[in-house]
């Protein structure tokens, strides 16, 4: 009887020891797995502003590549697309948090040069999207740009077609603080003068910092009563502001509006806006994240990539090309 009880006791002890060994093994496995699992690199993606049809596709494009390459994204931007100090602050915050790289779409050219040089001096790779900074690309600096020369040509040919080669136009939203804007303006005027000499530029107006200011400037132009057959608006803010002014004066559709930088889509469908030359920021986001991934793996080079713009009209709004440009699905569906 005693040996039987001793056997039971030994069996219990062996079972308990086995349980303890199993528990220790599980805990050790958890510790090892957590210790060996490296945190994903984080890339800060900082557009000019959030929540617009211009920059949210960049989010979608960058996120699609990041998911494939095992990269996390910190996505943030100023509340307004004229708040350069807020954008610089986000860059500095990203560096202080130790993020692995920065993808940024500068609000202005000149004020962004010094902050970007400081980032590069710390060995943090940067991909600049949307405009050149006047800093040459190098091992830690690359550019992904919309082809603004092609965009200017596209706008000029659209104006020439809708006016039949004759008429007077106004150019609004000229922004000397942004190299990309000046390139599209130069290309537009050069193409217009060379191919459509019968079209006269009656008004040239500098861009202002917000939609309400652009609307007020356009309303003042319309109030003067000068004969204008079409308006070319060179930025998102000027396109929206001019459209609102045309609606206010009952001229939407009568004075043709060719805008830049997609934001107002319904007026294109109903004819209030003739057309918009759209940046393909979805493709730009994908390319920027791909370049950043190369930088993280020591394969970066002095790269400048250009992405063709897309002319959005009422006739092609539902096409596959335009749907891809307007892709806002930055979070994957399952």
C-alpha positions as CSV (number, residue, x, y, z in Angstrom):
1,X,0.0,0.0,0.0
2,X,2.8,2.3,0.9
3,X,4.6,1.7,-2.4
4,X,1.4,2.4,-4.2
5,X,1.0,5.8,-2.4
6,X,4.6,6.6,-3.1
7,X,4.0,5.8,-6.8
8,X,1.1,8.2,-6.9
9,X,3.1,10.9,-5.1
10,X,6.0,10.5,-7.5
11,X,3.6,10.6,-10.4
12,X,2.2,13.9,-9.2
13,X,5.6,15.3,-8.7
14,X,6.7,14.3,-12.2
15,X,3.5,15.8,-13.7
16,X,4.1,19.0,-11.7
17,X,7.7,19.1,-12.8
18,X,6.6,18.5,-16.4
19,X,4.1,21.4,-16.1
20,X,6.8,23.7,-14.8
21,X,9.2,22.8,-17.6
22,X,6.5,23.3,-20.2
23,X,5.6,26.7,-18.6
24,X,9.3,27.7,-18.5
25,X,9.7,26.7,-22.2
26,X,6.7,28.7,-23.2
27,X,7.9,31.8,-21.3
28,X,11.4,31.4,-22.8
29,X,10.0,31.1,-26.3
30,X,7.9,34.3,-25.8
31,X,10.9,36.2,-24.4
32,X,13.1,35.0,-27.3
33,X,10.5,35.8,-30.0
34,X,10.0,39.3,-28.6
35,X,13.7,39.9,-28.2
36,X,14.4,38.8,-31.8
37,X,11.6,40.6,-33.4
38,X,12.9,44.0,-34.6
39,X,10.6,46.9,-34.7
40,X,9.6,48.0,-38.2
41,X,11.4,51.1,-39.6
42,X,9.1,54.2,-39.6
43,X,9.1,56.6,-42.5
44,X,7.5,60.1,-42.0
45,X,5.4,61.1,-44.9
46,X,4.6,64.8,-44.7
47,X,2.5,66.3,-47.6
48,X,1.5,70.0,-47.8
49,X,-1.8,69.3,-46.2
50,X,-4.1,66.4,-45.4
51,X,-7.6,65.4,-46.5
52,X,-7.6,66.6,-50.1
53,X,-7.9,64.7,-53.4
54,X,-4.4,66.0,-54.2
55,X,-2.5,64.5,-51.3
56,X,-4.5,61.6,-49.9
57,X,-3.6,59.5,-53.0
58,X,0.0,59.9,-52.1
59,X,-0.8,58.4,-48.8
60,X,-2.4,55.4,-50.6
61,X,0.5,54.9,-52.9
62,X,3.1,55.2,-50.2
63,X,1.2,52.8,-47.9
64,X,0.8,50.2,-50.6
65,X,4.6,49.9,-51.0
66,X,5.3,50.2,-47.3
67,X,3.1,47.2,-46.5
68,X,4.9,45.1,-49.1
69,X,8.4,46.1,-47.8
70,X,7.7,45.9,-44.0
71,X,7.7,49.6,-43.3
72,X,5.5,51.6,-41.0
73,X,4.3,55.1,-41.9
74,X,3.9,58.2,-39.8
75,X,1.5,60.4,-41.9
76,X,1.0,64.0,-40.8
77,X,0.7,67.4,-42.4
78,X,-0.2,71.0,-41.6
79,X,-3.9,71.9,-41.3
80,X,-3.4,74.5,-44.0
81,X,-1.3,74.2,-47.2
82,X,0.3,77.6,-46.5
83,X,1.6,76.8,-43.0
84,X,5.3,76.3,-43.8
85,X,6.3,76.6,-40.1
86,X,4.0,73.7,-39.1
87,X,5.6,71.6,-41.9
88,X,9.1,72.4,-40.7
89,X,8.0,71.5,-37.1
90,X,6.8,68.1,-38.3
91,X,10.1,67.4,-40.0
92,X,12.0,68.3,-36.8
93,X,9.7,66.1,-34.7
94,X,10.3,63.2,-37.1
95,X,14.0,63.5,-36.7
96,X,13.8,63.8,-32.9
97,X,11.7,60.6,-32.7
98,X,14.3,58.7,-34.6
99,X,12.3,57.9,-37.7
100,X,14.3,56.1,-40.4
101,X,13.5,58.6,-43.2
102,X,11.3,61.5,-44.4
103,X,9.2,61.9,-47.5
104,X,8.1,65.5,-47.8
105,X,6.1,67.7,-50.2
106,X,7.3,71.2,-49.5
107,X,4.9,74.1,-49.2
108,X,7.5,76.5,-50.3
109,X,11.0,76.1,-51.8
110,X,13.4,78.5,-50.1
111,X,12.3,78.1,-46.4
112,X,12.6,74.3,-46.7
113,X,16.2,74.2,-47.8
114,X,17.8,74.7,-44.5
115,X,15.6,72.2,-42.6
116,X,16.3,69.5,-45.3
117,X,20.0,70.2,-45.2
118,X,20.0,69.7,-41.4
119,X,18.2,66.4,-41.8
120,X,20.7,65.2,-44.4
121,X,23.6,66.3,-42.2
122,X,22.3,63.8,-39.6
123,X,22.3,61.0,-42.1
124,X,18.6,60.7,-42.4
125,X,17.5,60.0,-46.0
126,X,14.9,62.3,-47.6
127,X,12.7,62.0,-50.7
128,X,11.2,65.3,-51.8
129,X,7.9,65.0,-53.7
130,X,6.4,67.6,-55.9
131,X,9.0,70.3,-56.3
132,X,12.7,70.8,-56.5
133,X,14.5,72.6,-53.7
134,X,17.6,73.7,-55.5
135,X,19.6,71.1,-53.6
136,X,21.3,68.6,-55.9
137,X,20.2,64.9,-55.4
138,X,22.7,62.7,-53.7
139,X,23.0,59.3,-51.9
140,X,20.5,60.5,-49.2
141,X,18.4,62.8,-51.2
142,X,16.1,61.9,-54.1
143,X,13.2,63.7,-55.9
144,X,9.9,62.5,-57.3
145,X,8.3,65.2,-59.4
146,X,5.2,65.8,-61.5
147,X,6.3,66.7,-65.0
148,X,5.4,70.4,-64.8
149,X,6.7,71.1,-68.3
150,X,4.3,68.6,-69.7
151,X,1.6,70.0,-67.4
152,X,2.0,73.6,-68.8
153,X,1.9,72.3,-72.4
154,X,-1.2,70.3,-71.6
155,X,-3.0,73.4,-70.1
156,X,-2.0,75.6,-73.1
157,X,-3.3,73.1,-75.6
158,X,-6.6,72.7,-73.7
159,X,-7.1,76.5,-73.7
160,X,-6.2,76.6,-77.4
161,X,-8.8,73.9,-78.1
162,X,-11.7,75.3,-76.1
163,X,-11.2,78.8,-77.4
164,X,-10.5,77.8,-81.0
165,X,-7.2,79.6,-80.9
166,X,-8.6,83.1,-80.2
167,X,-9.5,85.1,-77.1
168,X,-8.3,86.7,-73.9
169,X,-7.3,84.8,-70.8
170,X,-6.2,85.5,-67.2
171,X,-3.5,83.5,-65.4
172,X,-4.1,83.3,-61.6
173,X,-2.2,81.6,-58.8
174,X,1.3,82.4,-59.9
175,X,3.6,81.4,-57.0
176,X,7.3,82.4,-57.2
177,X,7.8,80.7,-53.8
178,X,7.4,77.2,-55.4
179,X,9.7,76.1,-58.2
180,X,7.1,73.6,-59.6
181,X,4.5,76.3,-59.9
182,X,6.9,78.6,-61.8
183,X,7.9,75.8,-64.2
184,X,4.2,75.1,-65.1
185,X,3.6,78.8,-65.6
186,X,6.6,79.2,-67.9
187,X,5.8,76.1,-69.9
188,X,2.2,77.2,-70.3
189,X,3.0,80.7,-71.6
190,X,5.8,79.4,-73.9
191,X,3.5,76.8,-75.5
192,X,0.6,79.3,-75.7
193,X,2.7,81.9,-77.5
194,X,4.3,79.4,-79.9
195,X,1.2,77.4,-80.8
196,X,-1.8,79.8,-80.2
197,X,-0.6,83.4,-81.0
198,X,-4.3,84.5,-81.3
199,X,-4.8,84.0,-77.6
200,X,-3.9,87.1,-75.5
201,X,-2.9,86.9,-71.8
202,X,-4.8,90.0,-70.4
203,X,-4.1,89.4,-66.7
204,X,-1.4,87.8,-64.7
205,X,-2.0,87.5,-60.9
206,X,0.2,86.3,-58.1
207,X,-1.2,83.5,-56.0
208,X,-2.4,84.1,-52.5
209,X,-2.1,81.9,-49.4
210,X,-5.6,80.6,-49.0
211,X,-8.8,79.8,-50.9
212,X,-10.8,82.8,-49.5
213,X,-8.0,85.2,-50.6
214,X,-7.9,83.6,-54.1
215,X,-11.7,83.8,-54.3
216,X,-11.6,87.5,-53.4
217,X,-8.9,88.2,-55.9
218,X,-10.9,86.5,-58.6
219,X,-14.0,88.4,-57.7
220,X,-12.2,91.7,-58.0
221,X,-11.0,90.6,-61.4
222,X,-14.5,89.7,-62.5
223,X,-16.0,92.9,-61.0
224,X,-13.7,95.0,-63.3
225,X,-15.7,93.7,-66.3
226,X,-12.7,93.1,-68.4
227,X,-13.4,90.7,-71.3
228,X,-12.0,87.3,-70.2
229,X,-12.8,84.2,-72.2
230,X,-11.0,81.7,-69.9
231,X,-9.0,81.6,-66.7
232,X,-6.0,79.3,-66.0
233,X,-5.6,78.7,-62.2
234,X,-2.2,77.4,-61.4
235,X,-2.8,75.8,-58.0
236,X,-5.3,74.0,-55.9
237,X,-6.2,77.1,-53.9
238,X,-6.6,79.3,-57.0
239,X,-8.6,76.7,-58.8
240,X,-11.1,76.4,-55.9
241,X,-11.1,80.2,-55.3
242,X,-11.7,81.0,-59.0
243,X,-14.5,78.5,-59.3
244,X,-16.3,80.0,-56.2
245,X,-16.0,83.4,-57.7
246,X,-17.4,82.3,-61.1
247,X,-20.4,80.8,-59.3
248,X,-20.9,84.0,-57.3
249,X,-20.9,86.0,-60.5
250,X,-23.0,83.5,-62.5
251,X,-20.1,82.9,-64.9
252,X,-19.4,79.2,-64.1
253,X,-19.2,77.4,-67.5
254,X,-19.4,80.7,-69.4
255,X,-15.9,81.7,-68.6
256,X,-13.9,78.6,-69.1
257,X,-11.7,77.5,-66.2
258,X,-8.7,75.2,-66.6
259,X,-7.3,74.4,-63.2
260,X,-4.4,72.5,-61.6
261,X,-4.1,70.1,-58.7
262,X,-7.3,68.0,-58.4
263,X,-9.6,68.9,-55.5
264,X,-13.0,69.9,-56.9
265,X,-14.3,66.9,-58.8
266,X,-18.1,67.5,-59.2
267,X,-17.7,70.8,-61.0
268,X,-15.7,69.0,-63.7
269,X,-18.7,66.7,-64.2
270,X,-21.3,69.4,-64.5
271,X,-19.1,71.8,-66.6
272,X,-18.5,74.5,-63.9
273,X,-14.8,73.6,-64.4
274,X,-13.7,72.7,-67.9
275,X,-10.7,70.6,-66.9
276,X,-8.0,70.1,-64.3
277,X,-4.4,69.1,-64.9
278,X,-3.9,66.5,-62.1
279,X,-0.7,65.4,-60.5
280,X,-0.6,61.6,-60.2
281,X,0.3,61.7,-56.5
282,X,-0.7,58.0,-56.1
283,X,2.1,57.0,-58.4
284,X,4.4,59.6,-56.8
285,X,3.8,58.2,-53.4
286,X,4.6,54.7,-54.6
287,X,7.8,55.8,-56.3
288,X,8.8,57.9,-53.2
289,X,8.4,54.9,-50.8
290,X,10.3,52.6,-53.2
291,X,13.2,55.1,-53.3
292,X,13.1,55.3,-49.5
293,X,13.2,51.5,-49.3
294,X,16.3,51.5,-51.4
295,X,17.9,54.2,-49.2
296,X,17.2,52.0,-46.1
297,X,19.1,49.1,-47.8
298,X,22.1,51.2,-48.9
299,X,21.1,51.2,-52.5
300,X,20.2,54.9,-52.9
301,X,21.5,57.1,-55.6
302,X,21.1,60.6,-56.9
303,X,17.7,60.1,-58.5
304,X,15.1,62.5,-60.0
305,X,11.9,60.8,-61.2
306,X,9.2,62.6,-63.2
307,X,5.6,61.4,-63.3
308,X,3.3,62.5,-66.2
309,X,0.3,64.6,-65.3
310,X,-3.3,63.6,-66.2
311,X,-5.8,65.9,-67.9
312,X,-9.2,65.4,-66.1
313,X,-12.3,66.3,-68.1
314,X,-15.9,65.5,-68.0
315,X,-15.3,62.9,-70.7
316,X,-12.7,60.8,-68.8
317,X,-13.6,61.2,-65.1
318,X,-14.8,57.6,-64.9
319,X,-11.8,56.2,-66.8
320,X,-9.4,53.8,-65.1
321,X,-6.5,56.3,-65.4
322,X,-8.4,58.9,-63.5
323,X,-9.7,56.5,-60.9
324,X,-6.1,55.5,-60.2
325,X,-5.1,59.1,-59.8
326,X,-7.9,59.7,-57.3
327,X,-7.2,56.5,-55.3
328,X,-7.8,57.3,-51.6
329,X,-7.7,53.7,-50.3
330,X,-4.7,54.1,-48.2
331,X,-6.0,51.4,-45.7
332,X,-6.3,48.0,-47.3
333,X,-9.7,46.4,-47.7
334,X,-10.1,42.7,-46.7
